């Protein structure tokens, strides 16, 4: 475990790889029809591939202690709830309001890291985190005016606003649980336990009558994307947890926001989305922040 102020080259590289894979599997989700069902199929593909690889490893599986299992369980519950609250927020709110608020985990993570994990970050690192947070917050705004910048917070009574804020808060707790889980246990097996727990929760949700007819239909329509998503998601999960094991969580979570920049590039290059001045400025803020974090 790393509790200092630096981020190693290996940790930085692993988290950048994770960010690239994260952006790619989000692109696959965008191209699917029934998003919730497709994500479940992604976990089936990833979990199946993961299981096959683990059973072929020469080393026997080391069983985790109760604390590690608890951290994996907390992480799995938090990330499932994050997707649930995010989905609810998007159903009732605009993207330009929901997306920035759901990324507020970066506000809480350094605080939890300091309070619970004894992590300390440098001034350059803190400045980098603030730049990444600013860029991530601004990337979906409609303008750079003060009124538009404050718009996500102007109606705190709105259920979509509250759900988006809850998503950000819950994600920060899950990140701390992950960091605690990989502290004294193999990231390879911790990630496997986490993925299988999330798959279990998602499978319980798939038992609802409205999803049953969609499961076969989604596979028939997008089986190629589902099979591709298995290794992509597995690499994304593994590289992030290995990187998390080698760096402060206060740095790991913001650096992974490079996936937002990659997502914008994918949208512009392959999905023919408009890019605009705000997205360019936001992407530059995120990249500048990531550089400062690495130097810090």
PyMOL commands that set and color helices and strands:
alter all, ss='L'
color gray80, all
select helices_A, chain A and resi 9-31+35-56+66-92+95-102+105-117+123-138+146-153+159-181+187-206+209-245+249-255+258-269+276-295
alter helices_A, ss='H'
color red, helices_A
deselect
rebuild
show_as cartoon
